Amino acid sequence: MARYRHALPQLNGDIFLTDAGLETDLIFNHGIDIREFAVHTLLPESSGRAALAKYLRGYLDLAKSQGTGLVLDSQTWKAHMHWADDLGATEAEIRTANQDAIKFIAQLREEFAGNTSAVVLNGVVGPCGDAYAPEAAVAIDQAEAYHAKQLAWLAETDADMVTALTFTQSDEAAGFARAARTVGLPSVISFTVETDGSLPTGQPLNEAIEAVDAASDNAPAYYMVNCAHPDHFAHVLGNEAWAQRIRGLRCNASRQSHAELDACEVLDDGNPHELVQQYRDMRQKMPWLNVFGGCCGSDIRHVTEIAYAIAA
């Protein structure tokens, strides 16, 4: 049974952590091959499952030691039908992958039942297309119908919430938020932005957030920014009403653009100390920020330093 679906604890303002750049960490730091960049494909294999458990236990331990909450992500970013052909998977297999992923993180939560703060099970959903360069525009109604399938599968599990991670279009995000509301799941929208602080479509971040809220009757519980370095978007943030809808940051460790990252064959893990200071600067400007993790190039080192700095 979902514990927090009707009252997300991070909305109370306490500090919550997330994990970091799962795929880049496993591939570059641990030498683990991820088929089609779809992490759920590791779960059926004992070695892959063990690697994921070890990875996530690190963040559960960190949250325990710091007394913070944790938003514990499922490995379902690409576990939807857009990628079925690439993965050679049937709809039944994709559905099973979603449900197995939530069971997996639910079991890990039980291992850490002694944590003093909440561990929230988060069903992660990726965009219907490339997260760096969307192939086509997705209309609101189209997105609502498309994401309804995966969200319905996740609603049958113990997931407390869902997050549209690395979304590139406000219309798709609005459709996602509508579909999540229909199946009774609180949703979070996490946009990715380019080096100028705008979405890959060219839409400014403020317009994207305002458009989603207008089209979905303020359905998202809150917003985040992920898969971008602070240098790319910190300058567009402020204390306007739209900016106060943002609660979370999952920044890239690298300053590289998405095009550069896509072509990169070595890991750019940036400077953890510098990244932490940038997080602190953004939180000083936006004190309502309370959900912190990392994205491409970051790992447990980065999130540990963030946790120590923000908790302090």
VMD Tcl script that draws the C-alpha trace (Angstrom):
set ca {
  {0.00 0.00 0.00}
  {1.25 3.48 -0.86}
  {2.22 5.39 2.30}
  {2.35 8.98 1.15}
  {0.19 9.17 -1.96}
  {-2.33 11.45 -0.26}
  {0.18 13.62 1.62}
  {3.67 13.97 0.19}
  {5.99 14.71 3.16}
  {8.39 16.84 1.11}
  {5.63 19.44 0.75}
  {6.17 20.27 4.44}
  {9.52 21.86 3.58}
  {11.91 19.35 5.19}
  {15.08 18.49 3.29}
  {14.80 15.52 0.93}
  {17.55 13.96 -1.15}
  {17.38 12.03 -4.40}
  {20.02 9.90 -6.03}
  {22.35 11.20 -8.75}
  {23.26 10.29 -12.32}
  {22.34 6.62 -12.13}
  {23.10 5.70 -15.73}
  {26.34 7.64 -16.08}
  {27.57 6.39 -12.69}
  {26.91 2.73 -13.48}
  {28.33 2.95 -17.01}
  {31.43 5.07 -16.46}
  {32.31 4.46 -12.80}
  {31.32 0.80 -12.50}
  {31.66 -0.54 -16.03}
  {28.09 -1.81 -16.23}
  {26.53 -1.93 -19.67}
  {22.93 -0.66 -19.82}
  {21.05 -1.84 -22.88}
  {19.53 1.11 -24.73}
  {20.19 3.25 -21.61}
  {17.12 1.54 -20.08}
  {18.01 0.72 -16.47}
  {14.99 -1.49 -15.89}
  {16.69 -4.07 -18.14}
  {19.16 -4.71 -15.29}
  {16.50 -5.85 -12.84}
  {15.84 -9.37 -14.20}
  {19.53 -10.26 -13.92}
  {20.96 -11.06 -10.48}
  {24.17 -9.10 -11.09}
  {22.28 -6.07 -12.42}
  {19.81 -6.16 -9.56}
  {22.66 -6.39 -7.04}
  {24.41 -3.41 -8.64}
  {21.25 -1.32 -8.47}
  {20.62 -2.32 -4.86}
  {24.17 -1.37 -3.88}
  {23.82 1.96 -5.67}
  {20.52 2.87 -3.99}
  {21.59 1.67 -0.55}
  {24.28 4.32 -0.67}
  {21.64 7.05 -0.84}
  {19.44 5.38 1.76}
  {22.45 5.27 4.09}
  {23.21 8.92 3.35}
  {19.65 10.00 4.14}
  {19.78 7.96 7.35}
  {23.06 9.49 8.48}
  {21.91 13.04 7.72}
  {18.38 12.63 9.05}
  {16.89 13.77 5.74}
  {14.05 12.36 3.72}
  {14.69 10.55 0.44}
  {12.76 10.43 -2.81}
  {13.61 6.88 -3.92}
  {13.35 6.55 -7.70}
  {12.22 3.55 -9.70}
  {14.17 2.40 -12.76}
  {11.32 3.10 -15.16}
  {12.48 6.17 -17.11}
  {12.40 4.23 -20.38}
  {9.89 1.55 -19.35}
  {7.15 2.80 -21.65}
  {5.91 1.86 -25.08}
  {7.88 4.44 -27.08}
  {10.98 2.31 -26.48}
  {9.38 -1.14 -26.77}
  {10.62 -1.79 -30.32}
  {14.17 -0.71 -29.49}
  {14.12 -3.03 -26.49}
  {12.39 -5.87 -28.31}
  {9.79 -5.93 -25.52}
  {6.07 -6.64 -25.47}
  {3.54 -4.47 -23.67}
  {3.14 -7.18 -21.05}
  {6.89 -7.19 -20.42}
  {6.99 -3.40 -20.12}
  {4.11 -3.48 -17.65}
  {5.86 -6.15 -15.59}
  {9.05 -4.07 -15.60}
  {7.21 -1.11 -14.08}
  {5.64 -3.17 -11.36}
  {8.84 -5.06 -10.58}
  {10.76 -1.80 -10.30}
  {8.39 -0.45 -7.64}
  {8.50 -3.75 -5.72}
  {12.30 -3.53 -5.84}
  {12.52 -0.07 -4.28}
  {9.73 -0.92 -1.81}
  {11.87 -3.81 -0.54}
  {14.84 -1.49 -0.18}
  {12.70 0.94 1.80}
  {11.80 -1.87 4.19}
  {15.51 -2.55 4.75}
  {15.81 1.02 6.01}
  {12.68 1.11 8.11}
  {14.74 2.68 10.89}
  {15.34 5.90 8.95}
  {14.01 8.80 10.97}
  {12.62 10.66 7.95}
  {10.32 9.53 5.16}
  {11.42 7.50 2.14}
  {9.02 8.26 -0.70}
  {8.64 5.77 -3.56}
  {8.79 7.66 -6.83}
  {7.75 6.21 -10.20}
  {10.00 7.85 -12.79}
  {8.69 8.44 -16.32}
  {10.71 9.75 -19.23}
  {9.49 11.73 -22.24}
  {7.99 10.20 -25.35}
  {11.18 10.70 -27.32}
  {14.74 11.90 -26.90}
  {15.35 13.84 -23.69}
  {18.03 16.00 -25.32}
  {16.42 16.73 -28.68}
  {12.70 15.94 -29.00}
  {11.91 14.47 -32.41}
  {8.38 15.84 -32.65}
  {5.90 18.05 -30.83}
  {3.52 16.17 -28.52}
  {0.08 17.72 -28.02}
  {-1.54 17.79 -24.59}
  {-4.32 15.32 -25.40}
  {-1.87 13.02 -27.17}
  {0.48 13.08 -24.17}
  {-2.36 12.47 -21.73}
  {-3.50 9.39 -23.64}
  {0.04 8.10 -24.11}
  {1.29 8.46 -20.53}
  {-1.99 7.17 -19.09}
  {-0.89 3.61 -19.84}
  {2.32 3.63 -17.82}
  {0.80 5.74 -15.06}
  {-2.07 3.27 -14.69}
  {0.48 0.49 -14.24}
  {2.30 2.50 -11.59}
  {-0.96 3.37 -9.83}
  {-1.49 -0.35 -9.20}
  {1.74 -0.49 -7.18}
  {2.95 0.99 -3.88}
  {4.32 4.08 -5.65}
  {3.67 7.24 -3.62}
  {4.17 9.65 -6.54}
  {5.40 9.93 -10.10}
  {7.90 12.29 -11.71}
  {8.10 13.30 -15.34}
  {11.88 13.43 -15.48}
  {13.85 15.28 -18.14}
  {10.76 16.50 -19.98}
  {11.40 18.85 -22.88}
  {7.93 20.16 -23.81}
  {5.30 21.90 -21.71}
  {2.39 20.34 -23.64}
  {3.66 16.84 -22.97}
  {4.20 17.73 -19.31}
  {0.64 19.07 -19.03}
  {-0.76 15.87 -20.54}
  {1.33 13.82 -18.12}
  {0.05 15.84 -15.15}
  {-3.55 15.38 -16.26}
  {-3.10 11.63 -16.68}
  {-1.44 11.30 -13.27}
  {-4.31 13.14 -11.62}
  {-6.82 10.85 -13.33}
  {-5.20 7.71 -11.87}
  {-4.80 9.32 -8.43}
  {-1.03 9.80 -8.37}
  {0.58 13.07 -7.22}
  {2.93 14.25 -9.94}
  {6.10 16.27 -10.25}
  {7.33 17.83 -13.47}
  {11.10 18.07 -13.91}
  {12.12 20.04 -16.98}
  {15.48 19.95 -18.67}
  {16.86 23.16 -20.14}
  {19.58 24.15 -22.57}
  {22.55 26.40 -21.85}
  {20.35 29.51 -22.13}
  {17.91 28.35 -19.45}
  {15.10 27.59 -21.92}
  {13.59 24.22 -22.81}
  {14.96 22.44 -25.90}
  {11.88 23.73 -27.74}
  {13.06 27.29 -27.08}
  {10.28 27.97 -24.57}
  {11.47 29.90 -21.49}
  {11.24 27.97 -18.23}
  {8.77 30.41 -16.67}
  {6.41 30.10 -19.64}
  {6.62 26.32 -19.53}
  {5.67 26.13 -15.85}
  {2.88 28.64 -16.25}
  {1.55 26.78 -19.31}
  {1.45 23.43 -17.51}
  {-0.32 24.90 -14.49}
  {-2.87 26.65 -16.72}
  {-3.57 23.54 -18.81}
  {-3.77 21.12 -15.86}
  {-5.44 23.28 -13.20}
  {-2.20 23.31 -11.15}
  {-2.08 19.51 -11.08}
  {1.68 19.06 -10.37}
  {2.61 18.98 -6.70}
  {5.75 20.92 -7.62}
  {8.39 21.33 -10.30}
  {12.07 20.53 -10.63}
  {14.93 21.21 -13.01}
  {17.25 18.36 -13.96}
  {19.92 17.39 -16.50}
  {21.40 20.90 -16.71}
  {24.32 22.61 -15.00}
  {23.48 25.53 -12.64}
  {25.31 27.89 -14.99}
  {22.68 27.10 -17.62}
  {19.61 28.19 -15.66}
  {20.40 29.81 -12.31}
  {20.21 33.24 -13.91}
  {16.51 32.80 -14.83}
  {15.42 31.89 -11.29}
  {13.96 34.39 -8.84}
  {11.11 34.81 -6.39}
  {8.26 35.14 -8.87}
  {5.17 32.99 -8.40}
  {6.23 30.55 -11.12}
  {9.66 30.12 -9.55}
  {8.08 29.35 -6.19}
  {6.53 26.27 -7.81}
  {10.07 24.83 -8.13}
  {11.11 22.72 -5.14}
  {13.84 20.49 -6.50}
  {17.18 20.48 -8.31}
  {18.99 17.58 -9.94}
  {21.83 19.28 -11.76}
  {24.46 17.89 -14.09}
  {27.98 17.94 -12.75}
  {29.17 18.89 -16.22}
  {28.88 22.29 -17.87}
  {28.71 20.66 -21.30}
  {25.67 21.19 -23.49}
  {23.34 18.30 -24.23}
  {24.85 17.95 -27.70}
  {28.35 17.78 -26.20}
  {27.27 15.26 -23.56}
  {25.62 13.10 -26.21}
  {28.91 12.88 -28.09}
  {31.09 12.50 -25.00}
  {32.93 9.18 -24.57}
  {34.44 9.96 -21.17}
  {32.72 11.02 -17.97}
  {32.77 14.69 -17.06}
  {32.10 14.68 -13.32}
  {32.72 18.40 -12.87}
  {33.78 19.85 -9.53}
  {31.70 18.60 -6.57}
  {32.83 21.46 -4.30}
  {31.88 24.10 -6.84}
  {28.55 22.39 -7.57}
  {27.67 22.40 -3.87}
  {28.33 26.12 -3.61}
  {26.05 26.73 -6.58}
  {23.32 24.71 -4.88}
  {23.75 26.80 -1.75}
  {23.60 30.01 -3.77}
  {20.36 28.94 -5.46}
  {18.83 27.94 -2.14}
  {19.81 31.26 -0.63}
  {17.93 32.95 -3.47}
  {15.04 30.45 -3.30}
  {14.79 29.24 0.32}
  {11.75 27.09 -0.48}
  {13.95 24.64 -2.41}
  {14.09 21.41 -0.41}
  {14.62 18.45 -2.78}
  {18.23 17.93 -3.90}
  {20.09 15.36 -5.96}
  {22.14 15.07 -9.10}
  {21.97 14.08 -12.75}
  {24.47 13.30 -15.53}
  {28.07 13.01 -14.32}
  {27.18 13.22 -10.63}
  {27.36 10.38 -8.13}
  {27.25 9.72 -4.39}
  {30.20 12.08 -3.81}
  {28.28 15.05 -5.17}
  {25.06 14.29 -3.30}
  {26.95 13.63 -0.07}
  {28.55 17.08 -0.22}
  {25.19 18.62 -1.09}
  {23.57 16.84 1.84}
  {26.22 18.02 4.30}
  {26.11 21.60 3.02}
  {22.33 21.95 2.84}
  {21.59 20.07 6.07}
  {24.15 22.21 7.87}
}
mol new
graphics top color blue
foreach p $ca { graphics top sphere $p radius 0.5 }
foreach p [lrange $ca 0 end-1] q [lrange $ca 1 end] { graphics top cylinder $p $q radius 0.2 }
display resetview
